[in-house]
């Protein structure tokens, strides 16, 4: 069969088709930020996450794109997240196992959605042919895990070995997110109306963190510049104290993410790169819609994780 082989050039993946008998198929969900077009280039499958908007079901990147989502959000539509149906998961696995010996499935963090537990339960019926990775990642860090899985498969690792390697590394990542408005946290019941009103009055820019299973409060800033400084210092501290130190010999993957805030994200990239010149920042990605619906537009985020490959 044909297999899409990945070549790393100038910090980005380029693809070329070669004859390669691959035993491992890789599946993730759209929380990774990998689009359907990118999935085709990578030779993987992406499950679209479902959303219910004003009582109607939409599928990320299939019947709902980023622009349409934020239009619905601005219209104060009733938006709730869901998870892929068991039938849709099984259909992809069964289709892939016609051509591949094993499937490595990388869903979003089990602490943020029930989709991982559902996949783990379904995989029990596949006699070790499907390996569900529970490595507590979402968005840009989940995307990095997908890239790592592809590279590990190309190096000849089995599905169980890939699962073990990724899960062993699960806490070696961080995401820090500056929230532009407290409205969506209030709407989702994550903060009280009184706290939201006070925060808005004080023009607070909360900084949240995702490390492992939860989305938690990290710090409060009064300005965007202060929030960016907090996030940069937090990432530098994580690299220094958790990930082996800031050094050209210690490979770290850095990326910027945002919610409908690309211009500010590009500026933030320049500021972060000046602080950490040893680590080229190659990606500026939109945060997944599952995160965006809880925090709204205008956010900025920085992520880091140790490079496995």
N, C-alpha and C positions, 0 to 999 in steps of 0.2 A: 504494500500500500504506500501511498504518498504520505509523507509526514512533514509538517512545517517546522523546519529547523530554525532556531533563533541564533542570531549572531549579534554580539554586543559591539556597536560602533558609536564612538563619540557620545557615550553615555545613554544611548537609546537603542532599543531593540529594532533591528531590521530583519526581515524574513526572506528566506529563499527556499524553494522547494527542492528537496533532495530525496532520493530513494533511501528510506530508513524504516526498518521494521520496528515500530514502537509497541511495547507491551502495555504501556500506561496511558490512560486517558485522564485528562484533568477537567474537573467541573468546578465552577464557583457560582456565586449569585451576583446580581447587579449592585449589591452593596459594595462590592469591590471597586466600583467605578469603571470597570472594564465594559466598554460598549459592545454591542453585537458585532459591529464592524471590526473592532479590535480583536474580539474573540475569534473571528474568522481568520484574521491575520496570524494569530497565535496558534491556531489549531486546537482550540479548547471550546467548551460549551459554557454559556452563561445563562443561569436561570433568572428570568425577570421577576423582580419582587412586585407583588400585587399591592395596590392601594385602593381604599374605598373613599371616593370623593362624592359627597352629597348622595350617598346611597348607590353609586355606580362603581363597578370595579374597573381599574386601569392597571396596566402592566408597564413597569419602568422600561423605557427604551423601545417598547413595542407599540403601545397606544398612549404613552405619556412621556414626553421629553422634558428636559429641564425648563425650557421657556414656558411650556404649558403648565407645568407644576407650579411655578412661581406666580403665574397669572391666577391660578386657582387660589393660591395662598393669599394673594393680595385682595382677592374678592371675598375673603373670609369664609371660604368654603369649609365644610366639615370634612376634614381629612384624617383618616386613620390608616395605620400600617397593618400589614398582614404578613403571612409567610406563604411560600409556594405550597401548593397542594401536594399530598403524598402521591397522587396520580401523575403529576407533572414531573416529580423527581424520579419516580420509577420508570416513566417513559424514556427519559434521557438515559438513565443507567442501562436499561434493557437494549436500547438502540446502540449505545457505545460498545456493550459487551458482545455484539455481533462481530466486531472488528478488533477489539482489544481484549487482553487477558484480565486487566484490572482497571478499576476506576479510583482515582483520588478525588474526593469531594471536599471542597474548602468553603464552608458556609461562614456567615458572619458570626461574631462572638456569641457563645451560648448565654452570656450574661445580659445580652441586649435583645435577644429574640429566641423564640422557641424553635426556630427552623433547624438549629443544630441538633437538638434533642430528637426532633422528628426524623432527621436523616440518620442519626445513630440507631434509632429503633428500626427503621426500614432496612438498614444495612445488615442487620442480624440474619436476614433471610437470604443473603447472597454468598454465604460460605467463604468468607474472606476474599471475595472478589471486589468488594467495594470498601474503601477505607475512608471514613469520615474524619477529617482533621478538626479537632476542637482546640484551636490555638489562640483564642481570645482576640481575634483581629477584626477590624472593620475598615472600610474605605481604603485609604492609600496604603496602610500597613497590610490589609488583606490582599490587595493587589500585589504587593511585594512578595507575599507568601505564594501566590499563584506563579509568579516568575521563578521563584526558588523551586517550586514543585516541578515545573517544566525542565529546568536545568538539571535537577536531580534525576528525573526520568531519563534524560539524555545521557547521563553518566552511568546509567544501568541500574539505578536503585529500584528496588521493588516497591510496590504500593505500601506495604507495611513499614518498610524502612523510611520512606518519605514521610509517612504519618508520624513516626517516632521522632525523626529529626525536626520536623516543624513544631510538634508539640513540646519537645524539649526546649525549644527556643521561644516559647509563647510569651514570656514576660519581658523579652528583650526588645520592647517597643514602647513608644509614647506618642500620644497626640494631645496637643494643647489647642484650645479653641477659644477665641475671643467672640463674645456675643454682642451684636450691635443693638439689639432691642430685647427687653424682657417680656414683651407681649406674648410671644409663643411659649415661653416657659410657663407663664401664668395660664395661658389657654390650655396647656397640657396638664395642668395641675402639679407641676414640679415646684412652683413657688406660690405663695399665697398672694391674693390681690393686693393686700396691704404692703407686702414686701416689694411687689412689682411697682406699685405707686411710689414708694419711697425711693427705690432704685432709679426710677425714671426721673424723679424730682432731682436727685443728686447726680443724674447723668452717668450712672455707673456703667462700666463695660466689664461684666463678669468674665473671668477666664475659667473655663472648664477643662477637665482632663479625662482622657480615656487611657487607663493602664489596666489591661486585663479585662475584667468582667463588667465594669461599671463606668457610667458617665457621671463624674463627680465635680463638685465645686472645687476650685483650686485657689483663686485669688480674686480680688476686686480692684479694678482700675478706674480712675476718673476720666482718663482720656484714651484715645486709640493709641497714641504713642507710648503711653505708660503700659498699656496692655501688651503691645508688641515687645517692649523691653522685658516685661515679666516672662513672656513666652520664650524669648531668646535665651534669657538667663536660665530658665527651667530646662530647656533642651541642653544647654552647655553643661549644666549640673548633672543631668542624666548621663550624658556621654562620659563625663569625668568620673562619676561615682558608681554608675551602674553598668556601663558598657565598655569599660577598659581604658578610658582616658582619651583625651584629644591628641591624636598623633596621626601622621600620614600612614603609619604602619597598622593602624586600627581602622579597618574599613567600616564606615557607617553610611547608611542610606538616609539622606535628608530630602524632604519634599514639602511643598506648600499646598494648602488646600483652602477652599473658600466656598461660600454660598452666595452666588450671584454677585460677586465682588472681584472680578478678574483684574481690573486696573489696579486696585489696592494690593491684590495678591502679587502682581508683578513688582510693585515697589517694595513690598515686604521681602520678596525674594532677594532683591539687591541688598537690603539692609542685613538680612540674615547671612548672605554669602560673604559680606564684608567682615562679619564677626567669626565666621567659620570657613576660612578660605581653603582649608585642606579637604573639604567635602563638597564637591560640585553638586549643585541642586539642579536636577534635570527635569523634574516634574512639577507642574502647577495644575492641580486637578480640582474639579468641583467635588465637594463632599457628597456622599450618597444621599439620595432623597429620604431615606429612612432616618438619617440624622437631621437633615435640613427641615423636615416637617416639625421637629421639636424646637429648633433654634431660630428659624426664619432666615431671611436674606441678610447680607451685609457682614457676615462673619468672616474671620480669618483664622487659619489654623496652620500649625507647623507640626510635622511628624518626623520621627527618627526611629530607626531600627538597625540592629547589627546585620551586616551582610553575611549571608551563609555561603554564598558561592563567589 
